[in-house]
Amino acid sequence: MLLAVTAAGGKIPPQVIYTGKFKDEDDVARSAPKVASTSSAFESWDITSTESHWCCFGTLKRWVNKILLPYLRRDGKDEVTHPAMLIIDDFRCHTERRFLDLLDDLGIEYLHIPP
């Protein structure tokens, strides 16, 4: 599960990563626990999967596009118009150059917490 909060204490919808290999989004939704796939309380959540259930560049990119950017663009603009910083640990995919490049391209600062 990928969780994030704002500096002001707000909650950003999480990303839940299930174990398994699925054909498409509908297949993931069918395989998710019923409460997560049927309750409107979970509509804003990003439910996805990987074969290992671990976060990877693909799930991070998906989280940025489906959760983080819509939150940062909630004022209706197509770009991030106010300062944004992601504080992340040193998990391997969080330090991958292509993930950091993605953040750079979007103008999102990042700070790694040392191990």
C-alpha positions in Angstrom: 0.0 0.0 0.0 1.3 3.4 -0.9 0.1 6.2 1.5 0.6 9.9 1.4 -0.4 12.9 3.4 0.0 16.6 2.9 2.0 19.0 5.0 -1.3 20.4 6.2 -2.4 17.0 7.4 -4.7 16.2 4.5 -4.9 12.6 3.2 -4.2 11.7 -0.4 -6.0 8.6 -1.7 -3.9 5.5 -1.4 -2.7 3.0 -3.9 -3.3 -0.7 -3.0 -1.1 -3.2 -4.7 -2.3 -6.8 -4.9 -0.2 -9.8 -5.8 -0.9 -11.4 -9.2 -0.8 -11.0 -12.9 -3.9 -9.6 -14.4 -5.1 -9.0 -17.9 -6.6 -5.5 -17.4 -8.2 -3.1 -14.9 -11.5 -5.0 -14.8 -9.6 -8.2 -14.0 -7.9 -6.5 -11.0 -11.2 -5.1 -9.8 -12.8 -8.6 -10.0 -10.0 -10.1 -8.0 -9.9 -7.4 -5.3 -11.7 -8.0 -2.1 -15.4 -7.2 -2.5 -15.4 -4.3 -0.1 -12.7 -2.5 -2.0 -14.3 -3.1 -5.4 -17.9 -2.3 -4.5 -17.9 0.5 -1.9 -18.0 4.1 -3.0 -15.7 4.9 -0.1 -12.9 3.3 -2.2 -13.7 5.1 -5.5 -10.7 7.5 -5.2 -8.3 4.7 -4.4 -5.9 3.3 -7.0 -6.2 -0.5 -6.9 -3.5 -2.3 -9.0 -1.3 -5.4 -8.9 2.2 -6.6 -9.5 3.4 -10.2 -9.6 5.3 -9.6 -6.3 2.9 -7.1 -4.8 5.9 -4.7 -4.3 5.9 -1.2 -5.6 7.9 -0.7 -8.8 8.5 2.1 -11.3 5.3 1.2 -13.1 3.1 1.4 -10.0 4.8 4.6 -8.9 4.2 6.2 -12.3 0.6 5.1 -12.1 0.3 6.6 -8.6 1.8 9.9 -9.8 -0.6 10.0 -12.8 -3.8 8.7 -11.1 -3.4 10.1 -7.6 -0.7 12.7 -7.1 -1.1 14.9 -10.3 -4.9 15.1 -10.0 -4.5 16.2 -6.4 -1.8 18.8 -7.3 -4.0 20.0 -10.2 -7.2 20.2 -8.2 -7.5 23.9 -9.1 -8.3 22.7 -12.7 -5.0 23.7 -14.3 -3.0 21.4 -16.6 0.2 21.9 -14.7 1.4 22.0 -11.1 1.2 25.7 -10.3 2.4 25.7 -6.6 5.4 24.2 -4.9 5.2 20.5 -4.3 7.7 18.2 -2.5 7.5 14.4 -2.2 9.4 13.1 0.9 10.2 9.5 0.3 12.3 6.7 1.8 15.1 4.9 0.1 13.2 2.0 -1.2 14.8 0.9 -4.4 12.1 2.1 -6.8 12.0 5.5 -5.0 15.6 6.1 -5.9 15.4 4.9 -9.6 16.6 7.5 -12.0 13.5 7.3 -14.2 11.2 7.9 -11.3 13.3 10.9 -10.2 13.3 12.2 -13.8 9.5 11.9 -13.9 9.3 14.0 -10.8 11.8 16.5 -12.2 9.9 16.7 -15.5 6.7 17.5 -13.5 8.4 20.2 -11.3 8.0 18.1 -8.2 10.8 18.4 -5.7 11.8 15.3 -3.8 13.7 14.6 -0.6 14.9 11.2 0.4 14.9 10.2 4.1 18.2 8.5 4.9 18.1 4.8 5.9 
